[in-house]
Amino acid sequence: MTTESNPKPVRKTLGLTGITINAMALTAPGAFLWLLYQVQAAASFDGVADIWPGVLLALLSALITALSFGELARRYPEAGFRSAYHFADRFFARQKNPRNKFLARLGKFATGWAAHLYYWIYPGVLAAFMGILADYLLRYFGYQPTAFGEALLVAAFSAFVGFLALRGITGTTTTSVVLNTVQLITLIIFAVLAIAFRLINPASFSTSEWVYPTVTSILLPHSFNGVIFQAVLAMILMVGFESSTALGASASNAQRDVPRGAILALVIQGLFAYLVGYFVAGLALNVQINATVSRAPLGDLALQFGELLLGGYGTTLMVFFGFTVAIALLGGTLTAMNNGVRISFAMALDEEMPDVLGFLHPKYATPYNTVILLSTVCAIIGSAGIIGGLPVLMGIILASNFGAFLLYALLCLLTIVTFVGDPSFNIIRHVFLPVIGLFINIAIVIAAAKIGLTAGGVITQASLIALGIAIAWLVVSIAYYFVNRRRTASN
């Protein structure tokens, strides 16, 4: 196996600001707000989509998990791109008792399984989003892409991102600053226009013609099932903070700043971007836009804003927003693919995955087989998401998010078992908060699965697809585990 890498030492220049900005690179607030809204609007119970309360619940779950993650990141600042898998591996390495070692080995396996369910589907979801954005813009300008054309767009995008990943291009802090600044400024512009649209009401909508007639109808939950299911969908907005351990090598003080940066990234994106963004979107949505049918409901809103508030510049405003969404999706997909490649590479080095996934490119020192395989998976999942329509798109989002919730539950569990008996043990940080995080993550997954399987319609179709993907991956993982174990024993 080739193990050459760049001999130049990594400069430790990243402070708290740099880590926070880079930790925000995986999720793009404006992009997800544009392209996830149709899926969220379709997941309505009793005729109302509890989007805002669901986003809030997902944010609270992620924040509680991030506190546990911070404790582990502080304990293991060398985790790097291995992140949660490294935490599980360190716990496994500490065990001496055969029974404890077996249980720790199962925990390590479960961490790797959940990480792959999340990391390997997530880039495909983003590729599907890019295909949906392209399809929306092309149809607006009069083109009618065929199913083959849509799949070709997604495959080309996946191949391009894979090419960048193969070359070892990961983006710089400056790039992250620019992308996040553009996204947040765009959200501010959108928020101002949405509030003005509701207050001025240039279309003279009556109260009943607004999707959410009052402010409280946006903020307050309408049903338990609706909030839980929306929280599962919204977790895709919050994921990625755990990958901030990859910045440890460049951090001037990784033990202090990586945990803080992960939480700050969640607060900035979740609290200020998503909660505000979804609130103003709910304010402006009206009966002229069918959010469950339109592939980009917020693109339709931009057209309304431009035509009715800006004197006929709807197309210009929509294209401007669409361009920022496309740029954000490119950066987010590249980050997601690099994260997926890194976790597979780490597991291949530990012989938990096929050795071929650990081979490095002789020139770029990147796991080229893993990049090629993940790019192919990304293209397949993305194409299915755009061609299969709403049930498949929602299904792959749910599958990725199920993996994220389970991974985050394992992070909470790892925090407990890592620190119990340790001199630094603190009952609040190492038991109370992790237990709450463990309960919330597991409870949301179980409740959402039950709700999804009994709701009927597109929600049940999507839930069956998600569970099918998760079970299929579990079967493959268990099969490889026993085959690999038998091979190791024979050697």
Phi and psi in degrees as a GROMACS rama.xvg file:
@    title "Ramachandran Plot"
@    xaxis  label "Phi"
@    yaxis  label "Psi"
@TYPE xy
-77.98  131.08  THR-2
-127.009  16.9739  THR-3
-67.6102  145.956  GLU-4
-144.745  176.382  SER-5
-65.272  121.043  ASN-6
-74.5872  -14.2606  PRO-7
-69.1019  131.778  LYS-8
-67.6653  147.307  PRO-9
-78.6933  129.183  VAL-10
-78.2507  128.712  ARG-11
-88.2607  83.026  LYS-12
-114.652  -11.2314  THR-13
-79.5146  123.861  LEU-14
-97.8452  -164.503  GLY-15
-61.1837  -41.9619  LEU-16
-62.6713  -46.4315  THR-17
-63.1067  -41.2302  GLY-18
-65.5865  -42.3076  ILE-19
-61.9926  -45.9537  THR-20
-62.2569  -43.7028  ILE-21
-68.9284  -34.0501  ASN-22
-66.8032  -22.8486  ALA-23
-83.5569  -2.78785  MET-24
-70.3633  -26.1825  ALA-25
-69.9138  -39.4694  LEU-26
-106.771  140.109  THR-27
-116.287  103.934  ALA-28
-52.1272  -49.2227  PRO-29
-64.7523  -39.3878  GLY-30
-64.9613  -48.1217  ALA-31
-67.1639  -37.7087  PHE-32
-59.6925  -38.9413  LEU-33
-68.8034  -47.5583  TRP-34
-103.128  -13.1418  LEU-35
-91.8463  -15.9348  LEU-36
-62.9964  -37.3001  TYR-37
-60.7149  -44.4781  GLN-38
-62.541  -43.0017  VAL-39
-65.9926  -41.4564  GLN-40
-64.732  -32.6862  ALA-41
-72.8358  -22.5364  ALA-42
-88.4935  62.1845  ALA-43
-106.278  145.455  SER-44
-121.683  134.584  PHE-45
59.4634  30.442  ASP-46
80.1077  2.45342  GLY-47
-128.712  134.003  VAL-48
-94.7752  116.31  ALA-49
-83.6126  60.2612  ASP-50
-67.9187  -52.6599  ILE-51
-62.8247  -47.7042  TRP-52
-61.2027  -34.7476  PRO-53
-65.9147  -41.8412  GLY-54
-62.6297  -40.6488  VAL-55
-62.2282  -44.0472  LEU-56
-63.8772  -42.0989  LEU-57
-62.1692  -40.2888  ALA-58
-63.8906  -44.3283  LEU-59
-62.6694  -41.4724  LEU-60
-61.5139  -44.7119  SER-61
-66.2027  -40.1543  ALA-62
-64.5319  -42.6626  LEU-63
-64.3919  -40.6577  ILE-64
-64.9476  -39.0564  THR-65
-62.2595  -30.0256  ALA-66
-65.5722  -41.6762  LEU-67
-67.6445  -42.9088  SER-68
-57.0288  -41.0626  PHE-69
-60.7654  -38.3218  GLY-70
-64.6164  -42.373  GLU-71
-69.3239  -39.9283  LEU-72
-65.0215  -33.9776  ALA-73
-70.3015  -34.7886  ARG-74
-74.4702  -37.8433  ARG-75
-123.207  73.3782  TYR-76
-66.5026  -14.1902  PRO-77
-86.165  5.02305  GLU-78
-54.9973  -38.8365  ALA-79
59.5207  -142.806  GLY-80
-73.2006  -9.28757  PHE-81
-73.8152  -28.511  ARG-82
47.1712  -123.312  SER-83
-58.5406  -34.8604  ALA-84
-63.764  -36.7748  TYR-85
-65.3617  -41.2016  HIS-86
-60.4879  -44.3403  PHE-87
-65.3545  -38.3923  ALA-88
-66.0717  -40.525  ASP-89
-65.185  -40.1378  ARG-90
-64.8603  -40.953  PHE-91
-61.4285  -42.9253  PHE-92
-65.9563  -24.7164  ALA-93
-78.8501  -16.7685  ARG-94
-79.0944  135.271  GLN-95
-112.053  -36.3877  LYS-96
-68.4665  130.572  ASN-97
-55.8946  -40.4779  PRO-98
-66.1293  -45.6783  ARG-99
-64.2445  -36.466  ASN-100
-65.8989  -37.6194  LYS-101
-64.7858  -44.9376  PHE-102
-64.3704  -40.2404  LEU-103
-65.7339  -34.5527  ALA-104
-65.3344  -39.9671  ARG-105
-64.5223  -39.4655  LEU-106
-63.656  -38.6441  GLY-107
-65.4659  -42.0833  LYS-108
-62.3097  -45.7245  PHE-109
-62.3846  -38.2115  ALA-110
-63.5565  -44.3856  THR-111
-64.8396  -39.9728  GLY-112
-63.1621  -49.338  TRP-113
-64.2852  -39.5949  ALA-114
-61.8866  -40.8939  ALA-115
-72.38  -36.9711  HIS-116
-58.0937  -38.2223  LEU-117
-80.9005  -55.2485  TYR-118
-68.3823  -29.5891  TYR-119
-91.0323  -19.5044  TRP-120
-90.1863  -34.0374  ILE-121
-54.8592  -46.5253  TYR-122
-59.9506  -34.4196  PRO-123
-66.0873  -35.9932  GLY-124
-62.281  -44.4569  VAL-125
-65.6835  -36.779  LEU-126
-64.3763  -39.464  ALA-127
-62.5379  -40.9629  ALA-128
-60.148  -41.5464  PHE-129
-64.706  -40.5963  MET-130
-63.7689  -38.9505  GLY-131
-64.8911  -42.555  ILE-132
-61.2986  -46.1221  LEU-133
-62.6983  -42.5747  ALA-134
-61.8813  -43.2683  ASP-135
-61.2022  -46.7957  TYR-136
-68.2022  -41.6999  LEU-137
-63.5607  -42.8174  LEU-138
-67.555  -34.3739  ARG-139
-63.3653  -36.3637  TYR-140
-91.6303  13.8354  PHE-141
99.1245  -2.25176  GLY-142
-88.1661  150.815  TYR-143
-125.161  85.7298  GLN-144
-63.0318  139.716  PRO-145
-80.7489  170.625  THR-146
-60.6987  -39.1943  ALA-147
-63.9837  -41.2798  PHE-148
-63.7724  -39.9733  GLY-149
-63.624  -44.239  GLU-150
-64.1413  -37.6431  ALA-151
-64.7014  -39.3144  LEU-152
-60.7942  -46.1095  LEU-153
-65.644  -42.5195  VAL-154
-63.6199  -41.1012  ALA-155
-64.4342  -41.8682  ALA-156
-63.8918  -44.2489  PHE-157
-62.2189  -41.1742  SER-158
-64.7306  -39.869  ALA-159
-64.7692  -45.157  PHE-160
-64.3278  -40.0924  VAL-161
-61.7775  -38.5559  GLY-162
-61.467  -43.4399  PHE-163
-63.5098  -42.3821  LEU-164
-65.8134  -39.1  ALA-165
-61.9099  -36.5019  LEU-166
-76.4972  -3.80729  ARG-167
81.6499  18.6434  GLY-168
-82.3874  120.495  ILE-169
-120.712  -8.90768  THR-170
90.7933  154.849  GLY-171
-112.21  170.532  THR-172
-61.7707  -38.2186  THR-173
-60.7814  -43.1244  THR-174
-61.322  -43.5197  THR-175
-62.5536  -40.1937  SER-176
-60.973  -46.7109  VAL-177
-62.7518  -48.2463  VAL-178
-62.1107  -46.146  LEU-179
-68.4095  -36.4153  ASN-180
-64.3005  -45.6218  THR-181
-61.0553  -43.5017  VAL-182
-62.1953  -45.2149  GLN-183
-69.6127  -38.1866  LEU-184
-64.4908  -41.7435  ILE-185
-61.117  -40.7176  THR-186
-64.9731  -37.4853  LEU-187
-64.0155  -44.6579  ILE-188
-60.1041  -46.2878  ILE-189
-60.9829  -42.3486  PHE-190
-63.9528  -43.7918  ALA-191
-61.9563  -44.4632  VAL-192
-66.3394  -39.1085  LEU-193
-65.2002  -44.0747  ALA-194
-64.5261  -43.2496  ILE-195
-62.7474  -38.7982  ALA-196
-62.6819  -40.6353  PHE-197
-71.3495  -42.0987  ARG-198
-73.173  -44.147  LEU-199
-76.4566  -36.6659  ILE-200
52.8428  61.3525  ASN-201
-65.3187  -21.0069  PRO-202
-91.1585  1.06544  ALA-203
56.2102  45.7353  SER-204
-70.7312  140.885  PHE-205
-79.0498  169.145  SER-206
-57.4617  -40.0092  THR-207
-72.9707  -13.2175  SER-208
-89.4135  -5.88758  GLU-209
-85.162  138.925  TRP-210
-59.1036  -41.3078  VAL-211
-114.162  103.02  TYR-212
-62.7389  -30.8666  PRO-213
-131.709  165.736  THR-214
-63.0678  -41.3929  VAL-215
-64.8346  -28.907  THR-216
-69.2744  -20.2365  SER-217
-80.6083  -44.218  ILE-218
-85.0213  -34.3305  LEU-219
-92.182  141.281  LEU-220
-69.0427  147.543  PRO-221
-105.365  -25.2585  HIS-222
-155.746  148.224  SER-223
-61.28  -46.5945  PHE-224
-59.2733  -41.4962  ASN-225
-63.2761  -43.522  GLY-226
-66.2642  -44.8556  VAL-227
-62.1299  -46.8143  ILE-228
-68.0442  -37.5156  PHE-229
-65.0836  -34.0217  GLN-230
-64.3007  -39.0009  ALA-231
-64.5442  -43.692  VAL-232
-64.382  -39.2467  LEU-233
-74.0304  -14.0095  ALA-234
-61.3647  -24.5459  MET-235
-63.3534  -20.9913  ILE-236
-77.4383  -21.6085  LEU-237
-105.596  -17.3418  MET-238
-68.2197  158.404  VAL-239
115.685  -19.5195  GLY-240
-61.9344  -29.966  PHE-241
-69.3616  -18.8763  GLU-242
-79.6296  -2.65515  SER-243
-67.0011  -13.5478  SER-244
-63.1961  -23.6261  THR-245
-63.3732  -17.9273  ALA-246
-87.7954  -2.32723  LEU-247
-58.8304  -37.794  GLY-248
-65.9441  -25.4604  ALA-249
-98.9488  -2.39916  SER-250
-84.92  139.13  ALA-251
-70.7798  -28.5038  SER-252
-146.709  82.7339  ASN-253
-63.8517  -40.1707  ALA-254
-60.9916  -35.2714  GLN-255
-86.9635  -44.4716  ARG-256
-90.461  -29.3513  ASP-257
-63.6171  -48.2613  VAL-258
-61.2094  -41.9833  PRO-259
-66.4959  -41.0179  ARG-260
-62.9731  -38.5905  GLY-261
-62.6569  -43.4307  ALA-262
-70.1922  -41.6817  ILE-263
-61.772  -39.8537  LEU-264
-61.0968  -41.3109  ALA-265
-65.0219  -42.2544  LEU-266
-64.4599  -46.1862  VAL-267
-64.6789  -49.3369  ILE-268
-76.8373  -42.2029  GLN-269
-76.4345  -52.3687  GLY-270
-74.3019  -49.222  LEU-271
-88.4932  -34.273  PHE-272
-88.6734  -59.659  ALA-273
-72.4718  -46.775  TYR-274
-64.4023  -40.7197  LEU-275
-69.1606  -44.1349  VAL-276
-60.7329  -46.0373  GLY-277
-70.4224  -30.5464  TYR-278
-65.2003  -48.7664  PHE-279
-71.1673  -31.2517  VAL-280
-63.8663  -41.9569  ALA-281
-63.4848  -35.0267  GLY-282
-61.0335  -40.6949  LEU-283
-91.2092  -20.8013  ALA-284
-62.0298  138.83  LEU-285
-142.888  177.035  ASN-286
-67.9684  -16.3863  VAL-287
-75.5939  -11.4381  GLN-288
-118.498  119.925  ILE-289
-94.1465  97.3965  ASN-290
-66.6407  -20.0062  ALA-291
-84.5492  -12.417  THR-292
-106.418  -43.5229  VAL-293
-66.2717  134.5  SER-294
-75.0962  -18.0418  ARG-295
-142.37  77.4035  ALA-296
-55.8027  -34.5794  PRO-297
-74.7661  -22.3574  LEU-298
-66.8699  -39.8735  GLY-299
-64.6443  -37.1191  ASP-300
-63.7953  -40.9298  LEU-301
-60.5337  -38.7562  ALA-302
-62.2325  -43.578  LEU-303
-62.5564  -44.9732  GLN-304
-58.6857  -47.6559  PHE-305
-65.6579  -39.7184  GLY-306
-73.1766  -42.7805  GLU-307
-95.3453  -24.705  LEU-308
-106.354  -29.3209  LEU-309
-111.726  20.603  LEU-310
71.0018  39.5434  GLY-311
92.1539  16.0924  GLY-312
-99.9835  36.6961  TYR-313
-62.534  -47.2515  GLY-314
-62.1193  -43.7623  THR-315
-59.801  -46.0866  THR-316
-65.56  -43.1791  LEU-317
-63.8553  -43.277  MET-318
-65.5849  -39.0393  VAL-319
-61.0027  -48.6496  PHE-320
-61.4018  -42.463  PHE-321
-61.3323  -37.4004  GLY-322
-64.5839  -44.3896  PHE-323
-65.1959  -34.9252  THR-324
-64.4633  -43.5227  VAL-325
-62.4682  -43.9343  ALA-326
-63.2742  -42.8378  ILE-327
-64.2893  -39.0157  ALA-328
-64.9618  -38.5564  LEU-329
-61.3205  -48.8364  LEU-330
-63.7974  -41.479  GLY-331
-66.29  -39.855  GLY-332
-67.7184  -39.8819  THR-333
-62.4984  -44.2381  LEU-334
-62.4762  -43.9881  THR-335
-63.1289  -42.0533  ALA-336
-66.8177  -41.5797  MET-337
-61.2369  -39.6843  ASN-338
-63.9916  -44.5193  ASN-339
-63.2397  -41.6362  GLY-340
-63.3904  -42.3803  VAL-341
-65.7375  -41.6065  ARG-342
-68.2101  -36.9135  ILE-343
-68.0215  -40.2744  SER-344
-60.5616  -45.043  PHE-345
-61.8827  -41.5204  ALA-346
-71.8414  -31.6581  MET-347
-66.5497  -38.4299  ALA-348
-64.6009  -30.3742  LEU-349
-86.887  4.37779  ASP-350
62.5076  27.7079  GLU-351
-92.0835  -11.9573  GLU-352
-136.825  164.924  MET-353
-53.1088  139.667  PRO-354
-57.0737  -30.6073  ASP-355
-60.2581  -25.1896  VAL-356
-76.067  -8.64203  LEU-357
-101.734  -0.0199526  GLY-358
-69.5131  134.409  PHE-359
-100.37  145.406  LEU-360
-66.6631  133.235  HIS-361
-63.2017  -23.3663  PRO-362
-101.927  -45.1902  LYS-363
-97.4765  -7.6549  TYR-364
55.4983  39.367  ALA-365
-117.178  149.567  THR-366
-70.7149  84.3365  PRO-367
-65.0866  -36.1888  TYR-368
-63.9699  -39.6192  ASN-369
-66.5498  -40.8948  THR-370
-61.8056  -45.3977  VAL-371
-63.423  -44.5307  ILE-372
-64.6144  -45.0843  LEU-373
-67.3754  -36.1238  LEU-374
-62.2974  -39.6033  SER-375
-66.0306  -45.5839  THR-376
-61.3833  -41.4645  VAL-377
-59.0449  -44.4261  CYS-378
-65.2181  -40.998  ALA-379
-66.339  -48.4139  ILE-380
-65.2185  -43.9417  ILE-381
-62.3411  -42.0621  GLY-382
-64.566  -41.6117  SER-383
-62.6631  -38.879  ALA-384
-64.3308  -35.1002  GLY-385
-88.2768  -36.5591  ILE-386
-78.754  -37.5244  ILE-387
-73.6755  -8.15041  GLY-388
79.3201  -165.854  GLY-389
-59.1154  -43.0956  LEU-390
-60.3215  -43.1  PRO-391
-71.3576  -41.9046  VAL-392
-60.0789  -47.5435  LEU-393
-63.68  -36.436  MET-394
-63.7247  -44.0754  GLY-395
-71.9393  -31.1844  ILE-396
-64.4236  -45.4667  ILE-397
-62.762  -41.5385  LEU-398
-61.4627  -46.3869  ALA-399
-61.5233  -42.8145  SER-400
-71.5324  -33.3207  ASN-401
-58.5487  -44.0787  PHE-402
-60.7098  -41.3249  GLY-403
-64.6416  -45.7124  ALA-404
-60.7425  -43.5301  PHE-405
-67.5986  -38.6753  LEU-406
-62.6265  -40.9286  LEU-407
-70.3145  -33.5398  TYR-408
-63.3482  -41.1043  ALA-409
-66.4716  -35.1028  LEU-410
-59.9577  -43.3945  LEU-411
-64.0063  -42.9781  CYS-412
-64.6222  -41.3072  LEU-413
-62.6214  -34.7317  LEU-414
-61.9946  -43.2374  THR-415
-63.4985  -53.6273  ILE-416
-71.512  -24.8879  VAL-417
-72.8175  -38.4281  THR-418
-99.7836  -16.8411  PHE-419
-62.7021  124.076  VAL-420
88.6484  -5.35198  GLY-421
-84.0629  146.188  ASP-422
-57.6181  -27.4659  PRO-423
-87.8116  7.42139  SER-424
-57.2582  134.722  PHE-425
-134.577  124.427  ASN-426
-64.6684  -30.0469  ILE-427
-73.9818  -51.5067  ILE-428
-74.9678  -29.8637  ARG-429
-111.744  -2.31809  HIS-430
-133.451  -58.719  VAL-431
-59.807  -56.8347  PHE-432
-66.5243  -43.7976  LEU-433
-61.8744  -36.0112  PRO-434
-64.7687  -41.3685  VAL-435
-61.961  -45.9478  ILE-436
-62.0577  -42.764  GLY-437
-60.3248  -46.444  LEU-438
-63.4535  -47.1283  PHE-439
-62.0022  -46.6995  ILE-440
-63.3048  -46.3756  ASN-441
-68.4286  -42.1301  ILE-442
-63.2069  -40.5928  ALA-443
-64.5452  -42.7657  ILE-444
-63.8133  -48.092  VAL-445
-63.8913  -46.0672  ILE-446
-63.9551  -41.9403  ALA-447
-65.7108  -38.3778  ALA-448
-63.6204  -44.1882  ALA-449
-64.7679  -44.8724  LYS-450
-62.646  -45.4187  ILE-451
-62.7185  -38.8521  GLY-452
-74.9  -17.2689  LEU-453
-111.234  -5.762  THR-454
-73.8414  -31.809  ALA-455
85.9963  168.683  GLY-456
65.4203  -148.547  GLY-457
-63.7256  -30.8348  VAL-458
-65.3824  -44.7079  ILE-459
-68.4643  -40.6416  THR-460
-57.9677  -46.0185  GLN-461
-65.7346  -39.7284  ALA-462
-64.983  -39.8357  SER-463
-64.0331  -40.4824  LEU-464
-62.9204  -45.848  ILE-465
-62.5759  -46.9667  ALA-466
-66.5746  -35.1149  LEU-467
-62.3347  -43.3161  GLY-468
-63.2298  -45.7682  ILE-469
-63.345  -43.7255  ALA-470
-67.8292  -41.6041  ILE-471
-60.3806  -44.0491  ALA-472
-66.8405  -36.1408  TRP-473
-63.345  -43.6637  LEU-474
-62.2267  -45.6999  VAL-475
-61.3609  -43.2231  VAL-476
-64.7636  -44.2245  SER-477
-64.5486  -42.2092  ILE-478
-59.9879  -45.559  ALA-479
-65.8623  -37.0946  TYR-480
-58.1226  -47.2445  TYR-481
-73.6621  -37.0021  PHE-482
-62.9779  -44.9002  VAL-483
-66.3946  -38.1441  ASN-484
-65.3086  -41.8032  ARG-485
-66.2807  -39.7121  ARG-486
-65.0242  -41.5021  ARG-487
-65.4693  -40.3955  THR-488
-65.4295  -36.798  ALA-489
-70.5508  -24.7844  SER-490
